[in-house]
Amino acid sequence: MNDTEYHQLAELEDRLWHFEALHDHVRRALTKHKFPPNAALLDAGCGTGGLLRKLGRWFPTAQAHGMDFSPLAVEFARQRTPNSIHEGSVTALPFPAASYDAIISLDVLCQIERAADALAEFSRCLRPGGLAIINVPAYEWLWSYHDDAVQSHHRFTRSELKKLFSDAGLQPVYATYWNTFLFPAIVVRRKFLPPPRDGSSDVREYSPLISAILRTLLATERLWLRTGLTLPFGTSVFVVARAASKSS
């Protein structure tokens, strides 16, 4: 992403409705699977550190590390969190094999040319039975000004992403689309209305009323997902996959 987007992210990530919902999906996935109290977690592509701050509150005895390709993001994350933050690429993780119990990567695979290379690295760095938790934007046909602003390379389908996981030796255990209730409005906004004049993404400040409506819709959607069911379409794909256990 460009520097302007990182500044926007640092300012808004802690209160924007989208990240509130996305981070809750991560919390649900981690809570469902039992880890040792000192589990090692990696936010691969941690941006400005918003998720790391929450991981510290949710799992205070875990060892949560962050990593990002952008020096500016690393600087922000080091300022905003007490976590160990590394500079590096998801396609060449600067860690030994079997270093982590869970690797989380949110809206990062879309920003590299070969997602398979990153998933191979996640597979290498996960401990036996460890989890990879991934979120990416959905549907290449939904490409818009937003993808240009955040410098994406690709949008994915659920079946495409599940195959990439399987090819990397990671077994998908849960895969769903989400941001379903807002899907029609987002399609109209991104495909039929003029883009922002400043060339920015949809990571922006919204009015209190609009934010409350969007937050309520996504909270209702999460009630469905908390049952373990999935959604058939949406603007994002969320996948949880498990590395092979020692007995496999």
C-alpha positions, 0 to 999 in steps of 0.5 A: 500500500502507499504511505497515505493508506498506512496513515489512514489505517493507523488513524482508523483501524481501531474504530472502523466497522470493517476491522471490528468485524474482521478481527472478531472473525480472527478471535473466534477462530483462535478461541475455537482451537485450543493452544498452549498458554504461551502460544506463538502467534504471527500477524504476517502483514501486520500493517500498523498493529491494530490486530496485535493490540487486540491479540494482546488483550484477548490472549495476554499470555501468548507470544504475538509477533508482527511482520510487515514488508513496509518500513512505514508500517513497521514503524507505526506498529512498533510505536503502537504496540509492545510486540516484537515487529519484524520487517520482511516479506510473506514470501520469505518469512525471516523465521525458522521452520515450525516457529508458530502455533498460528499465522494470521494474514489479513488482506495480504495475499491479494497484494503479492503476485504469487499467493502460493509462495506465501502459503508455502512459507506459512506451511513451513513456519507452522508447528504441526497442527498449527493454524493459518488464518487468512482473509482476502477480497473476493471476486476478481470482477469486483475490482475497483478504485479500492483495489487500485488504492491499496495496490492489490494484485488479485481478488479470490474465490473461496474455491480458488483459495481452498485449492491454494491451501491444499496445494501448500499442505494446509487442510482447510477446516473452515471457509466462508464468504462474509460482508454479505449483507453489505454486498449489494451496496458495495457492488453499486458503490464500486462498480456503478458510482464515480470513484473518490476524486482523491483516489483513496480507498474505502478506508475512510471516516464515515458519519456516526449514523452510517457507521452505526448501521454498518456495524449493526449489519455486520454484527448480525451477520456474525451471529450467523457465522458464530454457529459454524455455518458459512455464507454463500457470497460476500466481498471477502473470503475468510479461511482457517486451515490446519498444518499436518499433525505429527501423526499425519 
